[in-house]
Amino acid sequence: MDTFHIAMLGGLVASCAFAALLFLRFWRRSGDRFHALMAAAMVVLGANWVAVTIIRPSGEPDSLIYLVRLAAFVVIIFAIVDKNRRG
C-alpha cells in the first residue's frame, strides 16, 4: 500500500472521529437521540476504515466490511426516520 492511500484512509478515520465528537457534543447539550445515533454511526464508519486498512490494505475489502458500512447507514436512516416521526 502506498503512502498516499494510507494518508487518505487516515483522513477518513480522523474525519469520522471528528464528526462523532461533534455529534456527541450536540447530544450532550440537547439530549436528542438523533445526535447519539449519528455519533454511533460515525464511530462504526471510522472503525470500518480502520478494518479496511488492517484486513485488506492492497485492494477492495471483503464483503463483511460492506456489511459493517450497511449497518452504519441503516443506523443513519433509522436516526432520520425516528427524528421525523417524533415531530
Buried (B, 14 or more C-beta within 10 A) or exposed (E): EEEEEEEEBEEBBEBBBEBBEBBBEBBEEEEBEBBBBBBBBBBBBBBBBBBBBEEEEEEEBEEEBEEBBEBBEEBBEEBEEEBEEEE
